Amino acid sequence: MAQEQFDVLVVGGGPGGYVAAIRAAQLGMSVALVEREHLGGICLNWGCIPTKALLRSAEIYEYMQHAEAFGLSAGGAGFDLGKIVQRSRQVAAQLNAGVKHLLKKNKVKVFDGYGKLAGKGIVNVDTAGVKASLAAKHIILATGARARAVAPIEPDGKLVWSYKEAMTPPALPKSLLVFGSGAIGMEFASFYRTFGVEVTVVEMMDRILPVEDEEISALARKAFEKQGMKFLTSAKVKSLRKEADAVVATIEVAGRDTELRAQRAISAVGIVGNVENLGLENTKVKVENTHIVTNEWCATAEPGVYAIGDVAAAPWLAHKASHEGILCVEKIAGVAGVHPMDKTRIAGCIYARPQVASIGLTEARAKALGHAVKVGRFPFAGNGKAIALGEPEGLVKTVFDEKTGELLGAHLIGPEVTELIQGYAIGKTLETTEAELMHTVFPHPTLSEAMHEATLAAYGRAIHI
C-alpha cells in the first residue's frame, strides 16, 4: 500500500480538528484531515449550532405569547415542529458545507473514513473497505466525545433519547424527564418547556447547574420553576421501567423512593471520550477516565502524537477545542509567543431561557483557594436596556481579589449574557483589574452597562442601585 506523506495529519474534523488543519495549512505545512462522519463534528452537526437554532425558534415563540406587553397583537400564534426541526438541520447543513469550502480553500486534503494509528507516524484510513496509509511527523487526535450511557438510563433512541433524538423529535411528548441539569440538559428542558411539554429535571447533585456559582444556580432554578419546570436534586435513579409509550423512573431522594412517569426521557449525564479503535494500545499515549492525557502543549506521552478538544481534558467546549488546535499547531511550527492555555480564561455558556454565562472562579472556589474577595452584584432590573427589552430578570456578579484587584471570575444570568461574557474574557486575557474596568466607558443604553455596574458594586461605587 503506497503511503502519502504530510507534515501534519489530523484525525477528526470537529471544531478542534478542522481549525487545527486550517491553521497548519496557513503556516505552510502540508495537511491531511481524516473524518469518519461529518465535517464540523458533533458541535456543528448535532450540538452547539443546531440546538441554538431550535432555541431561537422557542425564543421567538415565547415572544409571540407576550406580544401584547409590547403593544402588538399576534393572535393564534402556533408552531410547526417539523419545520422547526427542518430549519435546525438546514442551519447545520449550511455550516457543514462552509467547513468543506474552508478546508478546500486552504488545500487541506480530506479523507472520508476511520483513522487508526498503525505505527510511528502512520495512520491507516478505512473508507468503506478501501484502505489508505498516511504518514506524518505530527499526528493530532481530535476525535471528540459522545454521550455517556449510564445504567439504567441508557438511551435507546425511542423512549430514552440522546441529544440526537432530542433534536429531531417526530412529535412533542406530553411529558418529559431530563436526567442531568448541566448545559445540555437545561437547554433541552428549556426548549421543550417553551412548547408546552411538562418537564421534570432529575439531578444527582444538590443543585442544578452544579458547576455554576451557587447564587446563579439558585436564580436559574427559581426562573425555570416560574416557567413550570419541576426539579428533583440530590436524586438517584434506581430503576427505569419502559412501557409501550412511556417510561417510569424510580428515584430516591433523601432516602425515600418516588415514581415519575413521562412519555419520553432525555439522558444528559455527561460525555466519554472517543478513544476506542484509535490504535492507542501500541503507543505510550495515556488514557484516564476515557480521556487522553496531554501536557500544556497538547502533546501526549507518545512523541509526535497530540490530542485536542473533547477527547482530551475538560472543559469540554468547542471554543476550547479550537483554541487548543491553534496553539498545538503553532507550537509545532515554532511560532514565536505561543502561550499555554489558561483554563480560567475560558467562558462557559448555557443558552436556555434565561441564559447563563460564566468565566473564572466562583465566589466559593475563590475563597477556597485562599483569596480574600470583593464581590459585586448588579441586577438587570436596574438596567435601562433590559427594561426596554422587557427582560429585567437576572444578575451580573463579579468576583475580585481584594488585595490586587484581579478579576477572578464573573457570573451572569439574564438577557444575552452569552454575548456579554466575552467582555470579561477579554478582560481576563489582558489581566485586567477593577481599575481598568471602572475606567472603561460602556455605551448607553446597553446590557453591558450592568457589567460596569457590577464592577463598581464590588467596591461600593454602583450608581444605579
N, C-alpha and C positions, 0 to 999 in steps of 0.2 A: 504494500500500500504506500503510494507516494505521499510524502509529507509536505504540507505547506508551512512556511516559516513566517512568523510575525514577531514584532518586538513585544507587543502586549496582547494577551488573549483574555477576554472577559467571559466568564460563564454566568449567564443570567442577564436579561435585558430590562430589568426594572429601573426605578429612579436612581439606584446606585450604579448599576451596571452600564446603562446606556450613557449616563453622564460621564462616567469614567472613560468609556470608549471614545466619546467625542472629545473630551479634554486631551486624551493621549494623542489623538489624531491632530488636534490643534498644535500640539507640541512637536509635531513632525515624526511621530512614530507610526509604524505600520500596525494596524489593529484589526483583530477579529473579535466578533461577538457571537456567542452561542446562546440561543434562546429556544426552549422546547415548546413554548405555547404562544404567549402574547408579548410583543414588544411593549414596553411600558409597565410590565409586571402587574401584580395584584393591585397596586395603588391606582394605576391609571385605568385598568380594565374592570376591576371588581372591588375597589376600595375607595381611596380618598376622593377621586373625581366623580364617579357615578353616584356615590352616596350624597355628594353635595348637590348634584342635580336633583335627586329625589327630595332632599331637604329644602331646596329652593322652591319646588312645587308646593311643598307643605307650608312654607312661609307665606307664599302669595295667597294660598287658600285661607290661611289664618287671617291675613289682612282683609280678605274679602268678607269674612264673617263679621268684621268690625268696621265695615265701610261707613256706617252712619256716624261713627265717632269722628270721622274726618269730613263730615258734611257731604258724603257721597252715598249713592244708592247702588246696590248690587244684588237685587232680589233674585232668589232662586239659584244662587251660586252652587254649582255642583262640580264633580270631577270625574274623569275617566281614567281609571287605574292603568289600563292598558297603554294609554297614550303617555301617562306619566312615566311608566317604565320604559316605553319606547324612546322617549326623549333622553332619558338617562343613558340608555345604550348607545344612542346616536352621538351623545357627547363623548363617551368613551371611544367610540369608533373614530371620530374625528381626530382625537388626540393620538390614538394609536397610529393613524396614518401620518400624523405630524412627526412622530418619532421615527418612523421609517424614512421619511424625507430627510430629516436631520442626519441620520446615520449615512444615508446615501450621499448627501451633500458633503459630508466630511470624509468620504471614502473609507468608511468602516465596512469591512466585509462581514456580512451577516450569514451565519449558518443556522438553519432551522433544524433543531434536533436536540438530543440529550447529550450533554458533555460529561466526560468522566476522565479523571486523571489516570494516566496509563504509563507512568514512569516519569523521570525527572524532566520537566519542561515539556511534557507531552499531554495532550488532551485528545481522546478519541471521541468522535461525534457520530451518533447513530440517528439517521434521518430515515424513518420508515424502512428500516432494514438496510439502507445504503450507508456504509461506513466511510468516515474520513478521518485522517490523522493530522492533527495540527501541532506545531511546535512553537514555543515562545519562551523567551528568557524570563518573562514576568507573567504569571497567571493570577488573575483576580477572580475570586469566587464571590458571586453576588446572587446567590440562589434563593434568597428570601426566606419566607416562613409561611406557615399555614395555620389554620385554626386548630387549637388544642382540643382533642377529643377526650373528654373525661367522663368516666362511668359515674352515674347511669344516664348522663345527658348527652351521649354521643349523637351528633347529627345523623339523621337517616335520609334527609332530602325530602321527606314527606310531612311527617308530623313535627319533627325536631329539625329546625333549619340551621344551616351555617349562614355566613354572610351572603353567599351566592344565592341561595333560595330566598333569603330575606329581601334581596334586591330585585328579584324578578317574580313576585308572587302572582299566581294566576287569578287570585281573588283576595280580598281583605278578610282575614279571620274576624270573628266577632270578639274573640278574646285571645290574649297573647301573654305567655310567660317569657320573660327575658332573664336568662341566667348570666349574671355579670353586669356590674354597673360602671365599667370603665368607659372610655370614649366610644367604642363600637357599640356596646350595649345601650348606652344612653342616646346615641344618635338614632338607632333604630326604634327605641322606645318613643322618642320624640316624634319621629315620622309617623308611626302607626297611631299614636295617640291623637295627633292633629287630625287624622282622618276618621276619628270616632271609635277606634278599637279600644276595648278595655285592656289596659296594660298593667301587669304586676311585675316588678323587678325584684329579683332574688339575689342578694349579695352576701357572701360569706364573711366579709369584713364587717366592722361595727358601724361603717358609714358608707354612703355611696360616693363615687368618685374618690376612692381611697388614697390616690396619690396626690390629690389636690390639697391645698391649705384647708384646714378644718373649718374655718369660717366660711370659705367659699362653698365647701361641700354642704354645709347646713343651709346656706341660702339657696343653693341649687335644689336641694330636696324640697324645701318649702315652695319654691316656684313650680316644680314638677307636680307636687301634691295638689297645688291650686288648680292645675290643669286636669286633675282627676287621676293621675297615676297613683299606684299603690306600691309600697316598698316593704320588703322583709330583709332586715340586716342581721348580722351575726347568725346567718341561716345556713344550715347544712342540708343538702338534698340527699335524702336517704334512699329513695326509690322513685322510679318513673314508670307508670303503667300506661301502655298505649291501647287506646280504644279505636273504633273504626274511624272516627273523625275528631278525636280529642286526645289529650294527654292528661294524666292525673299524677301530680307530684306529691310525694310525702316529704315534708320539710320540717326539720327540727329547729325550733327557736327557743332559747332559754330552757332547754330540757323538755320541752313539750312538742309533740308532733301535731302538724296541721296538714290537711289535704287541700291542694289547689288544683282546680280543673280549668283547662283552657283548650281552645281549638288547636292552637299551634304554640310552639316554643322556639326560642332562638337561643343557641348556645354561644356565648361570647365571653369565654373564661380564659382568654389568653392565647398565646401562639407557641409553636415549636419550630425550630429552625429546620430548613430543608438540607440536612447533612447526609442523608442516605444515598447510596449508589453514586457517590462522587469519587470513589477510589481513595478515600482518605486513609483506609486501613493500611496502606503500604507507604504511608508518609509519616512525618513527625508532627503533623497537624494535631492539635489537642482539641477535644470537644468536651464542653462541660454544660450539663443541663440542656442538651440539644443545640448549643450554640458554639461556634468556633472561637477559640481563644486567640486574641491578637494583641500586639503591642500598640503604642501610641501612633505608629505609622501604618496601622492595619496589616502589619506583617504577621504571619503565623510562625510556628516553630520550624516549618519546612522552608528552607531557602528558596526564594523565587515564587512563593505562593502567598497570596494575600486574601483577606476576607473583609467585606464591607456590607453595611446595611443590616437587614433583619436577621441574616444568618450569623452575624456577629453579635456583639454585646448591645445591651439597652443603651439609650432609649430606642424603641422600635418605631421610628418615624421616617417618612420618606425624605424629608429635608436633611435629616442626619445622614441618611444613606448617600444622598447626592454630594453632600459636603465631604464625606469620607472618600467617595470616589475621586473627587478632585484632589484632595490632599495626598491620597495614596499615589496617584499618578504623578503629581508634581514632585513628590519625594523621589519617586523612581527616576524622573527626568532630571533631578538635581536643580530644580527651580529655587532660586535664592529667596529666603524669607518665609519659607513654609513653616507653619506652626502646627503642633498637635492640636486636636480639637478639645476645647474646654466645654464639657457637657453641661456645665451650669449656665452656659450661654445659649442653650437650645430651648426654644419655646415649644410648649405643647398646646394644642388647640382642640376644643370639642365643639362641634357645630350643631349642637342641639338647640332647643329654644327654652331658656336663654343660652347664649353662647358662653363658653368658659375658656379662658386662656391664662397661661402662667409661664413664668421663667424663673430659674434660680431657686433659692431656698425658701421653703415655707417658714412661717414665723416659728413654729415648733422646732423645725430642723435647725434653723439658725441658732436658737437658744441652746439646743442640744450640743451643738458644735462649739459652744462657749462664747458666742457673740453676745455682747450687750447691744440690744437693738432699739431703734426708734421705728415705730410703726405708724403709717399714715393711712387714713381711710377717707374716701370721698364717694358719696352716693350719687348715682346718676339722676336722682330726684333734684339735685342742685345744679344740674347742667342744662342750659337753655336749649341746646340742640336735641338732647334726649327728650325733653318735654315736648318740643315741636314735632319730633318724630312719633310721639305717642308711646315712647318706650322708656319711661323713667325708672323702671326697676333695675336694680343692680348696684355694683360697687367696684371701685378700684382700690386695691390695697397694696401699699409699698412697704418693704422691709429694708431698713438701712442699718449699717454698722454705726453704733453710737460714737465710737472713737474716731473712725476715719471718714465717715460719710459715704462709704462704698454702698452702692445699690446691690443688696444681697439677693433680693427677689421681688417679683411683682405678680399679683394675682387678681384677675379681673373676671367679673361675671356681668353680662348685660349686652346691650346692643353693639354689634360689630366689634366685639373685643378681640376676635381672632385677627382682625386687621390692625387694631391698635397696638397689640403686643409687640409688633416689630419695632416700635419706638423704644421700648425698654430693651429689646435685643440689641439694637444699635448702641444704646447707652452702655450696656454691659460689655460689649465688644470694645468700646472706647474707654472702658474702665472709668466710667463717669462717677461723680459723687453727687450729693444732693445740690451742691452749689451750681454745677453746670445745668442741672435740670431746672432749678429755680430761676436761673437767668436766661433760660430758653424762652422765646416769645412764641406761645402757642396761638394759632389763629382762632378767631372768634367769628361766628359760633360753630364750634366743632365738638364732637365727642371727646377728642383728645385733650381738651381743657381739663377733663376730670383726672387725667394722668398728672397734669401740672399741679392741680389742687391736692391730689393725694400725696405728692411730694411735699408740698407746703404744709399739709396737715401733720406730717410726721414731725415737724419742727414747730408746731403751734402757730403756723402762719397762714392757714387756709382763709380765703376771703369769703367764700360763698356758703359756708356752714358755720 
